[in-house]
């Protein structure tokens, strides 16, 4: 039981992801989490409002099960298989985050100052979350998929656009962390 409470090493989780991708490729399926939002919007009636949502959503039901599995798996892992919810980050990073006002840095998986319930009562935090959500959604649509779709599925299929998108995701993340984040906080 103790082994279940530890993160899986790369040599177990990596081959499991590769096996999953091989099965999906053999079945002619493309994996990506952002495509589930399109499917959910179509189910909710989005096909009556926009051409983008007019497609056979029933062919994507399997991907909705993947998303549901991610939610259920995350819940099980967090509530039953995790002893310590803190993220293992270096003391320098903890100090820098605390200078920005994130006192929970190193003690919580998600900083409560930004994602806790009281954060939603601050207009600045709400504005940052809305703008960030819009940019992520726009970026996923503009790039033709999300990070999981491009980095796992697209690269598994040796697609050059996915390689370019993944490079863009990493560059964007580095710019955010090192240039924009310090200006915001």
KOLMIRO-260790 format. One record per residue (C-alpha): residue in three letters; x, y, z negated. Coordinates in steps of 0.25 Angstrom, whole numbers, plus 5000, padded with zeros to 4 digits. Layout:
N
AlaXYZ...
//
This chain:
185
Unk500050005000Unk501250094997Unk501650095012Unk500250145016Unk500550275008Unk501750315015Unk501850375029Unk502050275040Unk503450285046Unk503550325061Unk503950175065Unk502550135061Unk501650255065Unk502350285078Unk502250145084Unk500750145079Unk500550275087Unk501250225099Unk500350095098Unk499150175098Unk499550265109Unk499950135118Unk498550085115Unk497850215119Unk498750225132Unk498350085136Unk496850115133Unk497050245142Unk496650335130Unk497250465126Unk497450505112Unk497250645106Unk496550705094Unk496150835100Unk495350765111Unk494450715100Unk493950865098Unk493550865112Unk492750735110Unk492050785098Unk491650915105Unk491050835116Unk490350745107Unk489750875100Unk489250935113Unk490451015118Unk490250955132Unk489051035133Unk489851165131Unk491151135139Unk491651055150Unk492851015142Unk492050925133Unk491350855144Unk491950715144Unk491650575140Unk491950585125Unk491550445122Unk492850405129Unk493550475118Unk492850405106Unk494050325103Unk494850455101Unk493850505091Unk494050375083Unk495550405083Unk495250545077Unk494350485066Unk495450385063Unk496350495061Unk495450565051Unk495150435044Unk496550395044Unk497050535039Unk495950525028Unk496450385023Unk497950425024Unk497750545016Unk496750495005Unk497250345004Unk498650335009Unk499350465005Unk500050484991Unk500650614994Unk499950725003Unk501150815003Unk501950835016Unk503450805015Unk504050935019Unk505350995016Unk505551095004Unk505951205014Unk504651185021Unk503851185008Unk504551315004Unk504251385017Unk502851345017Unk502651385002Unk503251525006Unk502151535017Unk501151505005Unk500951355007Unk501151314992Unk500651174995Unk501751145005Unk502351015002Unk501250974993Unk500050955003Unk499950895017Unk499151025021Unk499451155015Unk498251185006Unk498551335008Unk498151315023Unk497251195023Unk496551195009Unk495151235007Unk495551375002Unk496251405014Unk494951405022Unk494551525014Unk495751615020Unk495451685033Unk496851675037Unk496951525035Unk495651505043Unk496151595054Unk497451515055Unk496751375055Unk495751425066Unk496851485075Unk497751355073Unk496551265076Unk496251345088Unk497651335093Unk497751195090Unk496451165098Unk496851255109Unk498251195110Unk497751055110Unk496751085121Unk497751165129Unk498751055128Unk497750945132Unk497850875118Unk498350885104Unk499650845098Unk499250705096Unk498650685110Unk499950745116Unk501050695107Unk500450555105Unk499650525117Unk500250615128Unk501650585124Unk501350435124Unk500850445138Unk502050525142Unk501250645146Unk502150775149Unk501050865145Unk500950805131Unk502450815129Unk502350965133Unk501150975123Unk501950905112Unk503150995114Unk502151115113Unk501551065100Unk502851055094Unk503351185098Unk502051255094Unk502251185080Unk503651235079Unk503251375083Unk502051375073Unk502851325061Unk504151405063Unk503551535069Unk502051555067Unk501851485054Unk502851575046Unk502151705052Unk500751655048Unk501151625034
//
